[in-house]
Amino acid sequence: MNNDFAILIPARHASQRFPGKPLAPLRGADGTARPLIERSWMAACAIADRAKVWVATDDDRIADTVHGFGGQVVMTPAACRNGTERCAAAIDSLGPVAPIVVNLQGDAPLTPDFVVRDLVAALAADAEAVMTTPAVRCSPSLYAHLVGDQAVGRVGGTTVVFNAQRRALYFSKRVVPHVAPERPDGHAHVHLHLGVYAYRPAALAAYVATPPSPLEELEGLEQLRFLETGQPIRVVEFAPLDWDCIELNNPQDIPAIEAVLRQRGIR
């Protein structure tokens, strides 16, 4: 595998659903509270050398917090509309840091290290794909979490459907495909999309040269800009993981994430 990759963690303070989310404290197994952005940085440093990990932000409060725990920061424009645009701006500022750039979104601190490594390997082996991203087959508990959030009008995560060639067909903040409630195996037909992407720098440059697409703006999902312009996204599929990779989308997700931190013994 080509091990030459960098990790960027895009983080903004002005989240509509959860303002100040990157600074939200999460308690680990020993009761220590660390801000979400530090949890995400710790996850990134377990995968790559910390010299190749940067937090990309436009907010001084986040930058000061990252500097406080010894992380690297690259400042990006406030006008960035999503994490992919922020990663593109970071590469413009940093220069050619690596042939593959990983976007580890700042609300996904439970992402396993092998997921990122498999994404990098899949992109290196697939010359046609502009990016790779993971899909995790739902466990019963994760499926229940997604359906439960949807039932009360919250977004509990993003799901993805893909074809036999592992090319993405669609991403949605709804649970897709729809599975009839009486299906006892419903969870096995739904794949959670984790907030991780691996791209080549040229794909990032092409992305920001393209205006936002209609479905991207409707769903609020940046990766749909690639699909609507006919760019192939390679989905890397994973079986249910040993823990639920819940993203921090709403304040109500904090107890579930803290439970996984305790389960895994992460301080």
C-alpha positions as CSV (number, residue, x, y, z in Angstrom):
1,M,0.0,0.0,0.0
2,N,1.1,3.6,-0.7
3,N,1.6,4.8,2.9
4,D,2.2,8.4,1.8
5,F,-0.9,10.2,2.8
6,A,-1.9,13.1,4.9
7,I,-5.0,13.6,7.2
8,L,-7.0,16.8,7.3
9,I,-9.7,17.3,9.9
10,P,-12.0,20.1,8.8
11,A,-13.7,21.8,11.7
12,R,-16.0,24.8,11.9
13,H,-17.7,26.5,14.9
14,A,-20.9,27.6,13.2
15,S,-22.7,24.3,12.8
16,Q,-26.4,24.8,12.3
17,R,-27.5,21.7,14.2
18,F,-24.9,22.0,17.0
19,P,-23.1,25.4,17.2
20,G,-19.6,25.0,18.7
21,K,-19.6,21.3,18.2
22,P,-15.8,20.8,17.8
23,L,-15.3,22.2,21.3
24,A,-18.0,20.0,22.9
25,P,-16.5,17.9,25.8
26,L,-16.6,14.1,25.6
27,R,-15.7,12.1,28.6
28,G,-13.5,9.1,28.2
29,A,-13.2,5.8,30.0
30,D,-11.4,7.4,33.0
31,G,-13.9,10.4,33.2
32,T,-11.5,12.8,31.5
33,A,-13.3,15.3,29.3
34,R,-11.6,16.3,26.0
35,P,-13.2,18.4,23.3
36,L,-14.5,16.6,20.2
37,I,-11.7,18.1,18.1
38,E,-9.1,16.6,20.3
39,R,-10.8,13.2,20.2
40,S,-10.8,13.4,16.4
41,W,-7.1,14.5,16.4
42,M,-6.2,11.6,18.6
43,A,-8.0,9.2,16.2
44,A,-6.1,10.7,13.3
45,C,-2.7,10.4,15.1
46,A,-3.4,6.7,15.7
47,I,-3.4,6.3,11.9
48,A,-0.8,8.6,10.6
49,D,2.3,10.4,11.9
50,R,1.2,13.5,13.7
51,A,3.5,15.5,11.4
52,K,1.0,14.7,8.6
53,V,-2.2,15.6,10.5
54,W,-3.7,19.0,10.4
55,V,-6.9,20.6,11.7
56,A,-8.4,22.8,9.0
57,T,-10.5,25.6,10.4
58,D,-11.5,29.2,10.1
59,D,-12.1,29.8,13.8
60,D,-9.6,31.1,16.3
61,R,-11.3,29.3,19.2
62,I,-10.8,26.0,17.5
63,A,-7.2,26.9,16.4
64,D,-6.3,27.9,20.0
65,T,-7.7,24.7,21.4
66,V,-5.8,22.6,18.9
67,H,-2.6,24.4,19.6
68,G,-3.2,23.9,23.3
69,F,-3.1,20.1,22.9
70,G,-0.1,20.2,20.5
71,G,-1.9,19.8,17.2
72,Q,-1.2,21.4,13.9
73,V,-3.6,23.9,12.4
74,V,-4.1,25.3,8.9
75,M,-6.3,28.3,8.7
76,T,-8.9,28.3,5.8
77,P,-11.5,30.8,4.6
78,A,-14.8,31.2,6.3
79,A,-16.4,31.0,2.9
80,C,-15.7,27.2,2.7
81,R,-19.2,25.6,2.3
82,N,-18.2,22.1,3.5
83,G,-15.3,19.9,4.6
84,T,-14.2,19.0,1.1
85,E,-13.9,22.7,0.1
86,R,-12.0,23.3,3.4
87,C,-9.6,20.4,2.6
88,A,-9.0,21.9,-0.9
89,A,-8.3,25.3,0.7
90,A,-5.9,23.6,3.2
91,I,-4.0,22.0,0.4
92,D,-3.8,25.3,-1.5
93,S,-2.2,26.7,1.7
94,L,0.1,23.8,2.6
95,G,1.2,22.7,-0.9
96,P,1.7,19.1,-2.0
97,V,1.9,17.4,1.4
98,A,1.1,13.9,0.0
99,P,-0.3,12.1,-3.1
100,I,-3.4,11.1,-1.2
101,V,-5.3,13.3,1.2
102,V,-7.7,11.9,3.8
103,N,-10.6,14.0,5.1
104,L,-11.4,12.7,8.6
105,Q,-14.4,14.8,9.5
106,G,-14.2,16.4,12.9
107,D,-17.4,14.8,14.2
108,A,-16.2,11.2,13.6
109,P,-13.8,10.4,16.5
110,L,-14.8,6.7,16.6
111,T,-13.5,5.9,13.1
112,P,-11.3,2.8,13.2
113,D,-7.7,3.1,12.0
114,F,-8.1,0.2,9.5
115,V,-10.9,2.0,7.7
116,V,-8.7,4.9,6.7
117,R,-5.9,2.6,5.7
118,D,-8.2,0.5,3.5
119,L,-9.6,3.7,1.9
120,V,-6.0,4.8,1.0
121,A,-5.2,1.4,-0.4
122,A,-8.4,1.2,-2.5
123,L,-7.8,4.6,-4.0
124,A,-4.2,3.8,-4.8
125,A,-5.5,0.7,-6.7
126,D,-8.4,2.3,-8.5
127,A,-7.2,4.8,-11.2
128,E,-10.8,5.6,-12.3
129,A,-12.2,6.7,-8.9
130,V,-11.9,10.3,-7.8
131,M,-12.3,9.4,-4.2
132,T,-13.0,6.5,-1.8
133,T,-15.3,6.5,1.2
134,P,-16.5,3.8,3.7
135,A,-19.8,2.0,4.1
136,V,-20.5,0.0,7.2
137,R,-23.3,-2.6,7.2
138,C,-25.5,-1.7,10.1
139,S,-25.6,-3.8,13.3
140,P,-29.1,-4.1,14.9
141,S,-28.3,-1.4,17.5
142,L,-26.9,1.1,14.9
143,Y,-29.9,0.6,12.6
144,A,-32.2,1.2,15.6
145,H,-30.3,4.4,16.4
146,L,-30.7,5.7,12.8
147,V,-34.3,4.7,12.5
148,G,-35.1,6.1,16.0
149,D,-33.5,9.5,15.1
150,Q,-35.4,9.6,11.8
151,A,-38.7,8.9,13.5
152,V,-38.3,12.0,15.7
153,G,-37.0,14.2,12.9
154,R,-33.3,14.1,13.8
155,V,-30.4,13.2,11.5
156,G,-28.6,10.4,13.2
157,G,-26.2,9.7,10.3
158,T,-25.8,9.4,6.6
159,T,-26.5,6.2,4.6
160,V,-25.2,5.1,1.2
161,V,-26.4,2.7,-1.5
162,F,-24.0,1.4,-4.1
163,N,-23.9,-1.0,-7.0
164,A,-22.1,-4.4,-7.6
165,Q,-19.0,-2.6,-8.7
166,R,-18.9,-0.7,-5.4
167,R,-19.6,2.6,-7.2
168,A,-21.8,4.9,-5.0
169,L,-25.3,5.4,-6.3
170,Y,-26.6,7.8,-3.7
171,F,-26.0,9.2,-0.2
172,S,-28.8,10.5,2.0
173,K,-29.5,11.8,5.5
174,R,-32.6,9.6,5.4
175,V,-32.3,5.8,6.0
176,V,-32.0,4.3,2.6
177,P,-33.0,1.9,1.2
178,H,-36.4,1.8,3.0
179,V,-36.9,-1.5,4.7
180,A,-40.3,-2.6,5.8
181,P,-40.6,-2.7,9.6
182,E,-41.6,-6.3,9.7
183,R,-38.3,-7.4,8.1
184,P,-36.2,-8.9,10.9
185,D,-33.0,-8.5,8.9
186,G,-33.7,-4.9,8.0
187,H,-30.4,-3.7,9.5
188,A,-28.3,-5.9,7.1
189,H,-29.6,-3.9,4.0
190,V,-28.6,-0.5,5.3
191,H,-25.1,0.9,5.2
192,L,-23.9,3.7,7.4
193,H,-21.6,6.1,5.6
194,L,-18.7,7.2,7.8
195,G,-17.5,10.8,7.4
196,V,-14.2,9.9,5.9
197,Y,-12.9,10.5,2.3
198,A,-9.6,9.8,0.6
199,Y,-8.9,11.9,-2.5
200,R,-6.1,12.8,-4.9
201,P,-5.3,16.5,-4.7
202,A,-6.4,17.0,-8.3
203,A,-9.9,15.8,-7.4
204,L,-10.0,18.5,-4.7
205,A,-9.0,21.2,-7.1
206,A,-11.7,20.0,-9.6
207,Y,-14.3,19.9,-6.9
208,V,-13.9,23.5,-5.9
209,A,-13.9,24.6,-9.6
210,T,-17.5,23.1,-9.8
211,P,-20.4,25.0,-8.4
212,P,-22.6,23.2,-5.7
213,S,-25.1,20.8,-7.2
214,P,-28.8,20.8,-6.6
215,L,-28.9,17.5,-4.6
216,E,-25.9,18.5,-2.6
217,E,-27.7,21.6,-1.5
218,L,-30.9,19.8,-0.7
219,E,-29.3,17.0,1.3
220,G,-26.5,19.0,2.7
221,L,-24.1,16.3,1.6
222,E,-20.9,17.5,-0.1
223,Q,-20.1,14.2,-1.8
224,L,-23.2,14.5,-4.0
225,R,-21.4,17.1,-6.1
226,F,-19.1,14.4,-7.3
227,L,-22.0,12.1,-8.2
228,E,-24.1,14.7,-9.9
229,T,-21.2,15.6,-12.2
230,G,-20.6,11.9,-13.1
231,Q,-17.5,11.4,-11.0
232,P,-17.0,7.8,-9.8
233,I,-16.9,7.3,-6.0
234,R,-15.5,4.0,-4.9
235,V,-17.3,2.7,-1.8
236,V,-15.2,0.4,0.5
237,E,-17.6,-1.9,2.3
238,F,-17.1,-3.1,5.9
239,A,-18.9,-5.7,7.9
240,P,-20.5,-4.4,11.2
241,L,-17.8,-3.1,13.4
242,D,-17.0,-4.1,17.0
243,W,-18.5,-0.8,18.1
244,D,-21.1,1.6,16.7
245,C,-19.3,4.5,14.8
246,I,-21.8,7.1,15.8
247,E,-21.0,10.6,14.6
248,L,-21.6,13.6,16.7
249,N,-24.5,15.2,14.8
250,N,-26.7,16.4,17.7
251,P,-26.1,17.0,21.4
252,Q,-28.2,13.9,22.0
253,D,-25.4,11.8,20.5
254,I,-22.9,12.6,23.2
255,P,-24.0,9.8,25.7
256,A,-23.9,7.2,23.0
257,I,-20.4,8.3,21.9
258,E,-19.2,8.4,25.5
259,A,-20.5,4.9,26.1
260,V,-18.4,3.6,23.2
261,L,-15.3,5.5,24.6
262,R,-15.9,3.6,27.9
263,Q,-16.5,0.3,26.1
264,R,-13.2,0.7,24.2
265,G,-11.2,1.9,27.2
266,I,-10.3,5.2,25.5
267,R,-9.3,7.8,28.2
